[in-house]
Amino acid sequence: MWKLHLKDLLGKQTLSSMRPVTVSQTVETLSDDRHKDLSKESLAHIKHFLSGVYTFARNQGHFDGANPVTGVKLPTAKGPVYTYAYSLQEEHAMIAAVKSRRAKMAMPVTS
Protein backbone atom coordinates (compact mmCIF):
# COMPACT_ATOMS: atom_id res chain seq x y z
CA MET A 1 0.00 0.00 0.00
CA TRP A 2 2.85 2.35 0.87
CA LYS A 3 4.78 1.73 -2.36
CA LEU A 4 1.74 1.61 -4.63
CA HIS A 5 -0.28 4.58 -3.34
CA LEU A 6 1.44 6.66 -0.68
CA LYS A 7 5.21 6.79 -1.14
CA ASP A 8 5.15 9.37 -3.95
CA LEU A 9 2.72 11.59 -2.03
CA LEU A 10 4.08 11.25 1.51
CA GLY A 11 7.64 9.98 1.09
CA LYS A 12 9.24 13.10 2.57
CA GLN A 13 6.78 13.50 5.47
CA THR A 14 7.73 12.56 9.02
CA LEU A 15 5.34 11.16 11.61
CA SER A 16 5.33 14.43 13.51
CA SER A 17 4.83 16.61 10.41
CA MET A 18 1.58 14.93 9.35
CA ARG A 19 -1.57 16.87 10.14
CA PRO A 20 -5.22 15.98 9.49
CA VAL A 21 -5.24 18.39 6.53
CA THR A 22 -2.25 16.53 5.02
CA VAL A 23 -4.06 13.20 5.35
CA SER A 24 -7.25 14.71 3.93
CA GLN A 25 -5.43 16.20 0.93
CA THR A 26 -3.62 12.93 0.30
CA VAL A 27 -6.84 10.91 0.29
CA GLU A 28 -8.48 13.56 -1.91
CA THR A 29 -5.58 13.32 -4.39
CA LEU A 30 -5.94 9.55 -4.52
CA SER A 31 -9.65 9.86 -5.30
CA ASP A 32 -9.02 12.29 -8.16
CA ASP A 33 -9.53 11.00 -11.72
CA ARG A 34 -6.16 12.41 -12.78
CA HIS A 35 -4.27 10.36 -10.20
CA LYS A 36 -5.35 6.81 -9.41
CA ASP A 37 -9.16 7.07 -9.42
CA LEU A 38 -9.56 4.73 -6.44
CA SER A 39 -12.89 3.52 -5.10
CA LYS A 40 -14.29 4.57 -1.74
CA GLU A 41 -13.42 1.15 -0.30
CA SER A 42 -9.80 1.43 -1.46
CA LEU A 43 -9.55 4.92 0.05
CA ALA A 44 -10.91 3.54 3.33
CA HIS A 45 -8.23 0.82 3.30
CA ILE A 46 -5.53 3.44 2.74
CA LYS A 47 -6.90 5.59 5.55
CA HIS A 48 -6.95 2.58 7.91
CA PHE A 49 -3.38 1.72 6.90
CA LEU A 50 -2.21 5.25 7.75
CA SER A 51 -4.03 5.13 11.06
CA GLY A 52 -2.38 1.80 11.81
CA VAL A 53 1.04 3.31 11.11
CA TYR A 54 0.41 5.89 13.83
CA THR A 55 -0.93 3.31 16.27
CA PHE A 56 2.14 1.16 15.71
CA ALA A 57 4.50 4.14 16.02
CA ARG A 58 2.86 5.19 19.29
CA ASN A 59 3.06 1.66 20.69
CA GLN A 60 6.76 1.47 19.75
CA GLY A 61 7.55 4.84 21.34
CA HIS A 62 8.27 6.68 18.09
CA PHE A 63 5.32 9.05 18.25
CA ASP A 64 3.48 10.63 21.18
CA GLY A 65 0.97 12.94 19.50
CA ALA A 66 -2.63 12.47 18.43
CA ASN A 67 -3.31 10.28 15.43
CA PRO A 68 -3.79 12.79 12.54
CA VAL A 69 -5.90 10.30 10.61
CA THR A 70 -8.66 10.31 13.23
CA GLY A 71 -11.66 12.29 12.07
CA VAL A 72 -10.55 12.63 8.44
CA LYS A 73 -13.56 12.08 6.19
CA LEU A 74 -13.30 10.24 2.92
CA PRO A 75 -14.06 12.23 -0.23
CA THR A 76 -16.74 11.27 -2.70
CA ALA A 77 -15.35 8.47 -4.83
CA LYS A 78 -16.55 5.87 -7.25
CA GLY A 79 -18.47 2.90 -5.91
CA PRO A 80 -17.48 -0.74 -5.99
CA VAL A 81 -16.96 -2.42 -9.34
CA TYR A 82 -18.51 -5.79 -10.12
CA THR A 83 -15.87 -8.50 -10.32
CA TYR A 84 -16.17 -11.87 -11.95
CA ALA A 85 -15.46 -15.12 -10.12
CA TYR A 86 -13.77 -17.80 -12.24
CA SER A 87 -15.58 -21.09 -12.67
CA LEU A 88 -13.93 -24.29 -11.50
CA GLN A 89 -13.26 -25.25 -15.14
CA GLU A 90 -11.54 -21.89 -15.77
CA GLU A 91 -9.36 -22.32 -12.69
CA HIS A 92 -8.36 -25.81 -13.77
CA ALA A 93 -7.45 -24.49 -17.24
CA MET A 94 -5.27 -21.75 -15.73
CA ILE A 95 -3.49 -24.23 -13.46
CA ALA A 96 -2.94 -26.60 -16.41
CA ALA A 97 -1.35 -23.77 -18.43
CA VAL A 98 1.37 -23.18 -15.82
CA LYS A 99 4.54 -25.27 -16.14
CA SER A 100 6.04 -24.97 -12.65
CA ARG A 101 4.71 -27.47 -10.13
CA ARG A 102 5.35 -25.00 -7.32
CA ALA A 103 3.31 -22.31 -9.10
CA LYS A 104 0.51 -24.82 -9.78
CA MET A 105 0.32 -25.51 -6.06
CA ALA A 106 0.30 -21.81 -5.14
CA MET A 107 -2.41 -20.75 -7.60
CA PRO A 108 -5.42 -22.32 -5.83
CA VAL A 109 -4.20 -21.00 -2.49
CA THR A 110 -3.95 -17.36 -3.64
CA SER A 111 -7.02 -17.16 -5.85
Backbone as XML, in Angstrom:
<?xml version="1.0"?>
<chain id="A" units="angstrom">
  <residue number="1" name="MET">
    <atom name="N" x="0.822" y="-1.179" z="0.000"/>
    <atom name="CA" x="0.000" y="0.000" z="0.000"/>
    <atom name="C" x="0.874" y="1.254" z="0.000"/>
  </residue>
  <residue number="2" name="TRP">
    <atom name="N" x="1.938" y="1.208" z="0.797"/>
    <atom name="CA" x="2.846" y="2.354" z="0.866"/>
    <atom name="C" x="3.478" y="2.602" z="-0.506"/>
  </residue>
  <residue number="3" name="LYS">
    <atom name="N" x="4.086" y="1.563" z="-1.087"/>
    <atom name="CA" x="4.776" y="1.734" z="-2.359"/>
    <atom name="C" x="3.818" y="2.079" z="-3.493"/>
  </residue>
  <residue number="4" name="LEU">
    <atom name="N" x="2.673" y="1.446" z="-3.517"/>
    <atom name="CA" x="1.737" y="1.609" z="-4.627"/>
    <atom name="C" x="0.998" y="2.944" z="-4.600"/>
  </residue>
  <residue number="5" name="HIS">
    <atom name="N" x="0.595" y="3.407" z="-3.410"/>
    <atom name="CA" x="-0.277" y="4.581" z="-3.344"/>
    <atom name="C" x="0.289" y="5.790" z="-2.596"/>
  </residue>
  <residue number="6" name="LEU">
    <atom name="N" x="1.113" y="5.564" z="-1.590"/>
    <atom name="CA" x="1.443" y="6.663" z="-0.683"/>
    <atom name="C" x="2.873" y="7.193" z="-0.772"/>
  </residue>
  <residue number="7" name="LYS">
    <atom name="N" x="3.803" y="6.385" z="-1.175"/>
    <atom name="CA" x="5.211" y="6.792" z="-1.137"/>
    <atom name="C" x="5.472" y="8.073" z="-1.924"/>
  </residue>
  <residue number="8" name="ASP">
    <atom name="N" x="4.928" y="8.178" z="-3.126"/>
    <atom name="CA" x="5.155" y="9.372" z="-3.948"/>
    <atom name="C" x="4.530" y="10.618" z="-3.330"/>
  </residue>
  <residue number="9" name="LEU">
    <atom name="N" x="3.419" y="10.451" z="-2.622"/>
    <atom name="CA" x="2.718" y="11.590" z="-2.033"/>
    <atom name="C" x="3.258" y="11.976" z="-0.659"/>
  </residue>
  <residue number="10" name="LEU">
    <atom name="N" x="3.700" y="10.992" z="0.118"/>
    <atom name="CA" x="4.083" y="11.248" z="1.511"/>
    <atom name="C" x="5.527" y="10.881" z="1.837"/>
  </residue>
  <residue number="11" name="GLY">
    <atom name="N" x="6.297" y="10.497" z="0.866"/>
    <atom name="CA" x="7.643" y="9.982" z="1.092"/>
    <atom name="C" x="8.558" y="10.880" z="1.907"/>
  </residue>
  <residue number="12" name="LYS">
    <atom name="N" x="8.368" y="12.174" z="1.839"/>
    <atom name="CA" x="9.244" y="13.098" z="2.569"/>
    <atom name="C" x="8.632" y="13.565" z="3.900"/>
  </residue>
  <residue number="13" name="GLN">
    <atom name="N" x="7.440" y="13.124" z="4.213"/>
    <atom name="CA" x="6.779" y="13.497" z="5.470"/>
    <atom name="C" x="7.367" y="12.687" z="6.629"/>
  </residue>
  <residue number="14" name="THR">
    <atom name="N" x="7.365" y="13.287" z="7.803"/>
    <atom name="CA" x="7.727" y="12.558" z="9.019"/>
    <atom name="C" x="6.448" y="12.319" z="9.818"/>
  </residue>
  <residue number="15" name="LEU">
    <atom name="N" x="6.515" y="11.422" z="10.778"/>
    <atom name="CA" x="5.343" y="11.157" z="11.609"/>
    <atom name="C" x="4.829" y="12.426" z="12.268"/>
  </residue>
  <residue number="16" name="SER">
    <atom name="N" x="5.735" y="13.226" z="12.772"/>
    <atom name="CA" x="5.326" y="14.427" z="13.506"/>
    <atom name="C" x="4.880" y="15.568" z="12.594"/>
  </residue>
  <residue number="17" name="SER">
    <atom name="N" x="5.226" y="15.516" z="11.310"/>
    <atom name="CA" x="4.834" y="16.606" z="10.414"/>
    <atom name="C" x="3.442" y="16.400" z="9.807"/>
  </residue>
  <residue number="18" name="MET">
    <atom name="N" x="2.897" y="15.206" z="9.919"/>
    <atom name="CA" x="1.576" y="14.929" z="9.349"/>
    <atom name="C" x="0.491" y="15.588" z="10.185"/>
  </residue>
  <residue number="19" name="ARG">
    <atom name="N" x="-0.432" y="16.233" z="9.500"/>
    <atom name="CA" x="-1.574" y="16.873" z="10.141"/>
    <atom name="C" x="-2.839" y="16.331" z="9.484"/>
  </residue>
  <residue number="20" name="PRO">
    <atom name="N" x="-3.989" y="16.465" z="10.123"/>
    <atom name="CA" x="-5.219" y="15.977" z="9.490"/>
    <atom name="C" x="-5.427" y="16.536" z="8.082"/>
  </residue>
  <residue number="21" name="VAL">
    <atom name="N" x="-5.076" y="17.808" z="7.867"/>
    <atom name="CA" x="-5.239" y="18.388" z="6.532"/>
    <atom name="C" x="-4.346" y="17.688" z="5.514"/>
  </residue>
  <residue number="22" name="THR">
    <atom name="N" x="-3.154" y="17.255" z="5.914"/>
    <atom name="CA" x="-2.251" y="16.532" z="5.017"/>
    <atom name="C" x="-2.868" y="15.203" z="4.624"/>
  </residue>
  <residue number="23" name="VAL">
    <atom name="N" x="-3.413" y="14.493" z="5.611"/>
    <atom name="CA" x="-4.058" y="13.203" z="5.352"/>
    <atom name="C" x="-5.260" y="13.413" z="4.438"/>
  </residue>
  <residue number="24" name="SER">
    <atom name="N" x="-6.065" y="14.413" z="4.727"/>
    <atom name="CA" x="-7.250" y="14.709" z="3.929"/>
    <atom name="C" x="-6.877" y="15.022" z="2.482"/>
  </residue>
  <residue number="25" name="GLN">
    <atom name="N" x="-5.866" y="15.843" z="2.278"/>
    <atom name="CA" x="-5.428" y="16.202" z="0.926"/>
    <atom name="C" x="-4.868" y="14.988" z="0.190"/>
  </residue>
  <residue number="26" name="THR">
    <atom name="N" x="-4.183" y="14.132" z="0.907"/>
    <atom name="CA" x="-3.621" y="12.925" z="0.296"/>
    <atom name="C" x="-4.731" y="12.002" z="-0.182"/>
  </residue>
  <residue number="27" name="VAL">
    <atom name="N" x="-5.720" y="11.780" z="0.660"/>
    <atom name="CA" x="-6.838" y="10.909" z="0.288"/>
    <atom name="C" x="-7.633" y="11.541" z="-0.859"/>
  </residue>
  <residue number="28" name="GLU">
    <atom name="N" x="-7.789" y="12.844" z="-0.830"/>
    <atom name="CA" x="-8.481" y="13.562" z="-1.912"/>
    <atom name="C" x="-7.722" y="13.379" z="-3.235"/>
  </residue>
  <residue number="29" name="THR">
    <atom name="N" x="-6.409" y="13.497" z="-3.193"/>
    <atom name="CA" x="-5.585" y="13.319" z="-4.395"/>
    <atom name="C" x="-5.750" y="11.913" z="-4.953"/>
  </residue>
  <residue number="30" name="LEU">
    <atom name="N" x="-5.784" y="10.930" z="-4.073"/>
    <atom name="CA" x="-5.936" y="9.546" z="-4.518"/>
    <atom name="C" x="-7.305" y="9.272" z="-5.126"/>
  </residue>
  <residue number="31" name="SER">
    <atom name="N" x="-8.309" y="10.059" z="-4.753"/>
    <atom name="CA" x="-9.650" y="9.858" z="-5.303"/>
    <atom name="C" x="-9.847" y="10.591" z="-6.626"/>
  </residue>
  <residue number="32" name="ASP">
    <atom name="N" x="-8.915" y="11.469" z="-6.961"/>
    <atom name="CA" x="-9.021" y="12.294" z="-8.156"/>
    <atom name="C" x="-8.825" y="11.460" z="-9.425"/>
  </residue>
  <residue number="33" name="ASP">
    <atom name="N" x="-9.616" y="11.733" z="-10.436"/>
    <atom name="CA" x="-9.526" y="11.004" z="-11.715"/>
    <atom name="C" x="-8.144" y="11.103" z="-12.336"/>
  </residue>
  <residue number="34" name="ARG">
    <atom name="N" x="-7.464" y="12.211" z="-12.143"/>
    <atom name="CA" x="-6.163" y="12.413" z="-12.777"/>
    <atom name="C" x="-5.066" y="11.617" z="-12.093"/>
  </residue>
  <residue number="35" name="HIS">
    <atom name="N" x="-5.321" y="11.089" z="-10.916"/>
    <atom name="CA" x="-4.273" y="10.364" z="-10.201"/>
    <atom name="C" x="-4.513" y="8.859" z="-10.339"/>
  </residue>
  <residue number="36" name="LYS">
    <atom name="N" x="-5.156" y="8.258" z="-9.385"/>
    <atom name="CA" x="-5.351" y="6.808" z="-9.411"/>
    <atom name="C" x="-6.813" y="6.397" z="-9.514"/>
  </residue>
  <residue number="37" name="ASP">
    <atom name="N" x="-7.733" y="7.334" z="-9.288"/>
    <atom name="CA" x="-9.162" y="7.065" z="-9.416"/>
    <atom name="C" x="-9.587" y="5.845" z="-8.587"/>
  </residue>
  <residue number="38" name="LEU">
    <atom name="N" x="-9.257" y="5.853" z="-7.317"/>
    <atom name="CA" x="-9.558" y="4.731" z="-6.441"/>
    <atom name="C" x="-11.000" y="4.775" z="-5.946"/>
  </residue>
  <residue number="39" name="SER">
    <atom name="N" x="-11.535" y="3.613" z="-5.627"/>
    <atom name="CA" x="-12.892" y="3.523" z="-5.103"/>
    <atom name="C" x="-12.921" y="3.955" z="-3.636"/>
  </residue>
  <residue number="40" name="LYS">
    <atom name="N" x="-14.117" y="4.177" z="-3.137"/>
    <atom name="CA" x="-14.292" y="4.571" z="-1.739"/>
    <atom name="C" x="-13.726" y="3.503" z="-0.800"/>
  </residue>
  <residue number="41" name="GLU">
    <atom name="N" x="-13.930" y="2.252" z="-1.139"/>
    <atom name="CA" x="-13.419" y="1.155" z="-0.303"/>
    <atom name="C" x="-11.888" y="1.150" z="-0.277"/>
  </residue>
  <residue number="42" name="SER">
    <atom name="N" x="-11.258" y="1.370" z="-1.418"/>
    <atom name="CA" x="-9.797" y="1.429" z="-1.465"/>
    <atom name="C" x="-9.276" y="2.606" z="-0.649"/>
  </residue>
  <residue number="43" name="LEU">
    <atom name="N" x="-9.952" y="3.749" z="-0.741"/>
    <atom name="CA" x="-9.549" y="4.915" z="0.049"/>
    <atom name="C" x="-9.683" y="4.626" z="1.544"/>
  </residue>
  <residue number="44" name="ALA">
    <atom name="N" x="-10.733" y="3.904" z="1.922"/>
    <atom name="CA" x="-10.914" y="3.537" z="3.331"/>
    <atom name="C" x="-9.771" y="2.631" z="3.800"/>
  </residue>
  <residue number="45" name="HIS">
    <atom name="N" x="-9.351" y="1.695" z="2.950"/>
    <atom name="CA" x="-8.231" y="0.815" z="3.302"/>
    <atom name="C" x="-6.945" y="1.623" z="3.495"/>
  </residue>
  <residue number="46" name="ILE">
    <atom name="N" x="-6.722" y="2.596" z="2.627"/>
    <atom name="CA" x="-5.534" y="3.435" z="2.736"/>
    <atom name="C" x="-5.586" y="4.251" z="4.019"/>
  </residue>
  <residue number="47" name="LYS">
    <atom name="N" x="-6.739" y="4.804" z="4.320"/>
    <atom name="CA" x="-6.899" y="5.587" z="5.553"/>
    <atom name="C" x="-6.643" y="4.705" z="6.783"/>
  </residue>
  <residue number="48" name="HIS">
    <atom name="N" x="-7.161" y="3.502" z="6.781"/>
    <atom name="CA" x="-6.950" y="2.581" z="7.906"/>
    <atom name="C" x="-5.478" y="2.191" z="8.021"/>
  </residue>
  <residue number="49" name="PHE">
    <atom name="N" x="-4.812" y="2.012" z="6.882"/>
    <atom name="CA" x="-3.379" y="1.715" z="6.896"/>
    <atom name="C" x="-2.608" y="2.847" z="7.565"/>
  </residue>
  <residue number="50" name="LEU">
    <atom name="N" x="-2.890" y="4.091" z="7.156"/>
    <atom name="CA" x="-2.205" y="5.247" z="7.753"/>
    <atom name="C" x="-2.473" y="5.335" z="9.252"/>
  </residue>
  <residue number="51" name="SER">
    <atom name="N" x="-3.696" y="5.104" z="9.646"/>
    <atom name="CA" x="-4.031" y="5.132" z="11.064"/>
    <atom name="C" x="-3.255" y="4.056" z="11.818"/>
  </residue>
  <residue number="52" name="GLY">
    <atom name="N" x="-3.133" y="2.889" z="11.205"/>
    <atom name="CA" x="-2.381" y="1.800" z="11.810"/>
    <atom name="C" x="-0.901" y="2.125" z="11.961"/>
  </residue>
  <residue number="53" name="VAL">
    <atom name="N" x="-0.355" y="2.881" z="11.014"/>
    <atom name="CA" x="1.044" y="3.307" z="11.114"/>
    <atom name="C" x="1.230" y="4.137" z="12.384"/>
  </residue>
  <residue number="54" name="TYR">
    <atom name="N" x="0.295" y="5.049" z="12.642"/>
    <atom name="CA" x="0.406" y="5.894" z="13.829"/>
    <atom name="C" x="0.183" y="5.097" z="15.116"/>
  </residue>
  <residue number="55" name="THR">
    <atom name="N" x="-0.723" y="4.152" z="15.092"/>
    <atom name="CA" x="-0.935" y="3.310" z="16.268"/>
    <atom name="C" x="0.321" y="2.503" z="16.567"/>
  </residue>
  <residue number="56" name="PHE">
    <atom name="N" x="0.909" y="1.930" z="15.530"/>
    <atom name="CA" x="2.141" y="1.161" z="15.705"/>
    <atom name="C" x="3.274" y="2.051" z="16.222"/>
  </residue>
  <residue number="57" name="ALA">
    <atom name="N" x="3.425" y="3.231" z="15.611"/>
    <atom name="CA" x="4.497" y="4.143" z="16.025"/>
    <atom name="C" x="4.330" y="4.562" z="17.481"/>
  </residue>
  <residue number="58" name="ARG">
    <atom name="N" x="3.112" y="4.814" z="17.895"/>
    <atom name="CA" x="2.861" y="5.190" z="19.291"/>
    <atom name="C" x="3.199" y="4.032" z="20.222"/>
  </residue>
  <residue number="59" name="ASN">
    <atom name="N" x="2.793" y="2.836" z="19.859"/>
    <atom name="CA" x="3.064" y="1.661" z="20.691"/>
    <atom name="C" x="4.548" y="1.337" z="20.783"/>
  </residue>
  <residue number="60" name="GLN">
    <atom name="N" x="5.318" y="1.721" z="19.763"/>
    <atom name="CA" x="6.758" y="1.468" z="19.753"/>
    <atom name="C" x="7.560" y="2.631" z="20.338"/>
  </residue>
  <residue number="61" name="GLY">
    <atom name="N" x="6.878" y="3.700" z="20.736"/>
    <atom name="CA" x="7.549" y="4.837" z="21.340"/>
    <atom name="C" x="8.151" y="5.829" z="20.364"/>
  </residue>
  <residue number="62" name="HIS">
    <atom name="N" x="7.731" y="5.779" z="19.096"/>
    <atom name="CA" x="8.274" y="6.681" z="18.085"/>
    <atom name="C" x="7.418" y="7.925" z="17.874"/>
  </residue>
  <residue number="63" name="PHE">
    <atom name="N" x="6.239" y="7.940" z="18.461"/>
    <atom name="CA" x="5.316" y="9.047" z="18.246"/>
    <atom name="C" x="4.436" y="9.186" z="19.482"/>
  </residue>
  <residue number="64" name="ASP">
    <atom name="N" x="4.281" y="10.410" z="19.975"/>
    <atom name="CA" x="3.479" y="10.627" z="21.178"/>
    <atom name="C" x="2.241" y="11.487" z="20.945"/>
  </residue>
  <residue number="65" name="GLY">
    <atom name="N" x="2.082" y="12.037" z="19.761"/>
    <atom name="CA" x="0.968" y="12.945" z="19.497"/>
    <atom name="C" x="-0.333" y="12.219" z="19.193"/>
  </residue>
  <residue number="66" name="ALA">
    <atom name="N" x="-1.329" y="13.017" z="18.834"/>
    <atom name="CA" x="-2.630" y="12.467" z="18.433"/>
    <atom name="C" x="-2.523" y="11.911" z="17.011"/>
  </residue>
  <residue number="67" name="ASN">
    <atom name="N" x="-3.282" y="10.894" z="16.743"/>
    <atom name="CA" x="-3.311" y="10.280" z="15.426"/>
    <atom name="C" x="-3.969" y="11.260" z="14.446"/>
  </residue>
  <residue number="68" name="PRO">
    <atom name="N" x="-3.232" y="11.790" z="13.451"/>
    <atom name="CA" x="-3.793" y="12.787" z="12.545"/>
    <atom name="C" x="-4.820" y="12.220" z="11.564"/>
  </residue>
  <residue number="69" name="VAL">
    <atom name="N" x="-4.946" y="10.917" z="11.526"/>
    <atom name="CA" x="-5.905" y="10.300" z="10.613"/>
    <atom name="C" x="-7.306" y="10.296" z="11.221"/>
  </residue>
  <residue number="70" name="THR">
    <atom name="N" x="-7.376" y="10.330" z="12.537"/>
    <atom name="CA" x="-8.661" y="10.305" z="13.227"/>
    <atom name="C" x="-9.505" y="11.500" z="12.816"/>
  </residue>
  <residue number="71" name="GLY">
    <atom name="N" x="-10.728" y="11.232" z="12.430"/>
    <atom name="CA" x="-11.657" y="12.295" z="12.071"/>
    <atom name="C" x="-11.610" y="12.739" z="10.630"/>
  </residue>
  <residue number="72" name="VAL">
    <atom name="N" x="-10.623" y="12.259" z="9.854"/>
    <atom name="CA" x="-10.552" y="12.631" z="8.438"/>
    <atom name="C" x="-11.665" y="11.900" z="7.695"/>
  </residue>
  <residue number="73" name="LYS">
    <atom name="N" x="-12.450" y="12.658" z="6.943"/>
    <atom name="CA" x="-13.559" y="12.075" z="6.185"/>
    <atom name="C" x="-13.096" y="11.727" z="4.784"/>
  </residue>
  <residue number="74" name="LEU">
    <atom name="N" x="-13.642" y="10.656" z="4.272"/>
    <atom name="CA" x="-13.305" y="10.241" z="2.918"/>
    <atom name="C" x="-14.049" y="11.104" z="1.910"/>
  </residue>
  <residue number="75" name="PRO">
    <atom name="N" x="-13.393" y="11.445" z="0.798"/>
    <atom name="CA" x="-14.064" y="12.232" z="-0.230"/>
    <atom name="C" x="-15.034" y="11.362" z="-1.024"/>
  </residue>
  <residue number="76" name="THR">
    <atom name="N" x="-15.859" y="12.004" z="-1.802"/>
    <atom name="CA" x="-16.743" y="11.271" z="-2.700"/>
    <atom name="C" x="-15.873" y="10.534" z="-3.710"/>
  </residue>
  <residue number="77" name="ALA">
    <atom name="N" x="-16.151" y="9.280" z="-3.901"/>
    <atom name="CA" x="-15.355" y="8.467" z="-4.826"/>
    <atom name="C" x="-16.273" y="7.477" z="-5.509"/>
  </residue>
  <residue number="78" name="LYS">
    <atom name="N" x="-15.736" y="6.835" z="-6.518"/>
    <atom name="CA" x="-16.553" y="5.870" z="-7.253"/>
    <atom name="C" x="-16.904" y="4.684" z="-6.360"/>
  </residue>
  <residue number="79" name="GLY">
    <atom name="N" x="-18.006" y="4.056" z="-6.680"/>
    <atom name="CA" x="-18.470" y="2.903" z="-5.909"/>
    <atom name="C" x="-17.741" y="1.638" z="-6.300"/>
  </residue>
  <residue number="80" name="PRO">
    <atom name="N" x="-18.137" y="0.531" z="-5.681"/>
    <atom name="CA" x="-17.482" y="-0.740" z="-5.989"/>
    <atom name="C" x="-17.768" y="-1.169" z="-7.425"/>
  </residue>
  <residue number="81" name="VAL">
    <atom name="N" x="-16.841" y="-1.909" z="-7.982"/>
    <atom name="CA" x="-16.961" y="-2.421" z="-9.342"/>
    <atom name="C" x="-17.258" y="-3.917" z="-9.259"/>
  </residue>
  <residue number="82" name="TYR">
    <atom name="N" x="-18.186" y="-4.369" z="-10.084"/>
    <atom name="CA" x="-18.512" y="-5.790" z="-10.122"/>
    <atom name="C" x="-17.298" y="-6.572" z="-10.604"/>
  </residue>
  <residue number="83" name="THR">
    <atom name="N" x="-16.966" y="-7.627" z="-9.892"/>
    <atom name="CA" x="-15.871" y="-8.496" z="-10.320"/>
    <atom name="C" x="-16.426" y="-9.874" z="-10.640"/>
  </residue>
  <residue number="84" name="TYR">
    <atom name="N" x="-15.739" y="-10.566" z="-11.473"/>
    <atom name="CA" x="-16.173" y="-11.865" z="-11.952"/>
    <atom name="C" x="-15.406" y="-12.963" z="-11.226"/>
  </residue>
  <residue number="85" name="ALA">
    <atom name="N" x="-16.097" y="-13.967" z="-10.750"/>
    <atom name="CA" x="-15.456" y="-15.124" z="-10.120"/>
    <atom name="C" x="-15.264" y="-16.210" z="-11.179"/>
  </residue>
  <residue number="86" name="TYR">
    <atom name="N" x="-14.052" y="-16.756" z="-11.266"/>
    <atom name="CA" x="-13.775" y="-17.801" z="-12.242"/>
    <atom name="C" x="-14.539" y="-19.073" z="-11.884"/>
  </residue>
  <residue number="87" name="SER">
    <atom name="N" x="-14.951" y="-19.795" z="-12.901"/>
    <atom name="CA" x="-15.584" y="-21.093" z="-12.670"/>
    <atom name="C" x="-14.491" y="-22.109" z="-12.340"/>
  </residue>
  <residue number="88" name="LEU">
    <atom name="N" x="-14.886" y="-23.234" z="-11.831"/>
    <atom name="CA" x="-13.930" y="-24.291" z="-11.499"/>
    <atom name="C" x="-13.185" y="-24.747" z="-12.755"/>
  </residue>
  <residue number="89" name="GLN">
    <atom name="N" x="-13.895" y="-24.841" z="-13.880"/>
    <atom name="CA" x="-13.258" y="-25.253" z="-15.139"/>
    <atom name="C" x="-12.208" y="-24.223" z="-15.575"/>
  </residue>
  <residue number="90" name="GLU">
    <atom name="N" x="-12.504" y="-22.922" z="-15.412"/>
    <atom name="CA" x="-11.535" y="-21.888" z="-15.773"/>
    <atom name="C" x="-10.303" y="-21.959" z="-14.884"/>
  </residue>
  <residue number="91" name="GLU">
    <atom name="N" x="-10.500" y="-22.199" z="-13.594"/>
    <atom name="CA" x="-9.357" y="-22.320" z="-12.685"/>
    <atom name="C" x="-8.494" y="-23.517" z="-13.049"/>
  </residue>
  <residue number="92" name="HIS">
    <atom name="N" x="-9.121" y="-24.625" z="-13.370"/>
    <atom name="CA" x="-8.357" y="-25.813" z="-13.774"/>
    <atom name="C" x="-7.563" y="-25.541" z="-15.044"/>
  </residue>
  <residue number="93" name="ALA">
    <atom name="N" x="-8.152" y="-24.809" z="-15.990"/>
    <atom name="CA" x="-7.450" y="-24.485" z="-17.243"/>
    <atom name="C" x="-6.244" y="-23.590" z="-16.962"/>
  </residue>
  <residue number="94" name="MET">
    <atom name="N" x="-6.391" y="-22.634" z="-16.062"/>
    <atom name="CA" x="-5.265" y="-21.750" z="-15.728"/>
    <atom name="C" x="-4.140" y="-22.540" z="-15.058"/>
  </residue>
  <residue number="95" name="ILE">
    <atom name="N" x="-4.496" y="-23.420" z="-14.150"/>
    <atom name="CA" x="-3.485" y="-24.233" z="-13.464"/>
    <atom name="C" x="-2.769" y="-25.142" z="-14.461"/>
  </residue>
  <residue number="96" name="ALA">
    <atom name="N" x="-3.530" y="-25.712" z="-15.403"/>
    <atom name="CA" x="-2.940" y="-26.598" z="-16.414"/>
    <atom name="C" x="-1.981" y="-25.851" z="-17.329"/>
  </residue>
  <residue number="97" name="ALA">
    <atom name="N" x="-2.195" y="-24.563" z="-17.533"/>
    <atom name="CA" x="-1.350" y="-23.773" z="-18.434"/>
    <atom name="C" x="-0.003" y="-23.412" z="-17.819"/>
  </residue>
  <residue number="98" name="VAL">
    <atom name="N" x="0.126" y="-23.548" z="-16.516"/>
    <atom name="CA" x="1.365" y="-23.181" z="-15.821"/>
    <atom name="C" x="2.290" y="-24.394" z="-15.787"/>
  </residue>
  <residue number="99" name="LYS">
    <atom name="N" x="3.568" y="-24.174" z="-16.074"/>
    <atom name="CA" x="4.544" y="-25.273" z="-16.141"/>
    <atom name="C" x="5.091" y="-25.672" z="-14.766"/>
  </residue>
  <residue number="100" name="SER">
    <atom name="N" x="5.395" y="-24.709" z="-13.932"/>
    <atom name="CA" x="6.040" y="-24.971" z="-12.649"/>
    <atom name="C" x="5.086" y="-25.654" z="-11.663"/>
  </residue>
  <residue number="101" name="ARG">
    <atom name="N" x="5.539" y="-26.761" z="-11.101"/>
    <atom name="CA" x="4.711" y="-27.471" z="-10.128"/>
    <atom name="C" x="4.453" y="-26.608" z="-8.888"/>
  </residue>
  <residue number="102" name="ARG">
    <atom name="N" x="5.478" y="-25.879" z="-8.482"/>
    <atom name="CA" x="5.346" y="-24.998" z="-7.316"/>
    <atom name="C" x="4.277" y="-23.917" z="-7.561"/>
  </residue>
  <residue number="103" name="ALA">
    <atom name="N" x="4.300" y="-23.325" z="-8.746"/>
    <atom name="CA" x="3.305" y="-22.308" z="-9.099"/>
    <atom name="C" x="1.911" y="-22.919" z="-9.173"/>
  </residue>
  <residue number="104" name="LYS">
    <atom name="N" x="1.812" y="-24.134" z="-9.711"/>
    <atom name="CA" x="0.511" y="-24.823" z="-9.782"/>
    <atom name="C" x="-0.076" y="-25.014" z="-8.387"/>
  </residue>
  <residue number="105" name="MET">
    <atom name="N" x="0.786" y="-25.292" z="-7.428"/>
    <atom name="CA" x="0.315" y="-25.505" z="-6.060"/>
    <atom name="C" x="-0.085" y="-24.187" z="-5.399"/>
  </residue>
  <residue number="106" name="ALA">
    <atom name="N" x="0.582" y="-23.107" z="-5.752"/>
    <atom name="CA" x="0.302" y="-21.807" z="-5.143"/>
    <atom name="C" x="-0.959" y="-21.156" z="-5.703"/>
  </residue>
  <residue number="107" name="MET">
    <atom name="N" x="-1.271" y="-21.419" z="-6.953"/>
    <atom name="CA" x="-2.406" y="-20.745" z="-7.601"/>
    <atom name="C" x="-3.744" y="-20.944" z="-6.877"/>
  </residue>
  <residue number="108" name="PRO">
    <atom name="N" x="-4.129" y="-22.157" z="-6.518"/>
    <atom name="CA" x="-5.421" y="-22.317" z="-5.831"/>
    <atom name="C" x="-5.437" y="-21.673" z="-4.447"/>
  </residue>
  <residue number="109" name="VAL">
    <atom name="N" x="-4.285" y="-21.578" z="-3.821"/>
    <atom name="CA" x="-4.204" y="-21.001" z="-2.490"/>
    <atom name="C" x="-4.410" y="-19.493" z="-2.531"/>
  </residue>
  <residue number="110" name="THR">
    <atom name="N" x="-3.891" y="-18.821" z="-3.561"/>
    <atom name="CA" x="-3.950" y="-17.362" z="-3.641"/>
    <atom name="C" x="-5.162" y="-16.858" z="-4.382"/>
  </residue>
  <residue number="111" name="SER">
    <atom name="N" x="-5.872" y="-17.672" z="-5.088"/>
    <atom name="CA" x="-7.021" y="-17.159" z="-5.852"/>
    <atom name="C" x="-8.294" y="-17.235" z="-5.079"/>
  </residue>
</chain>
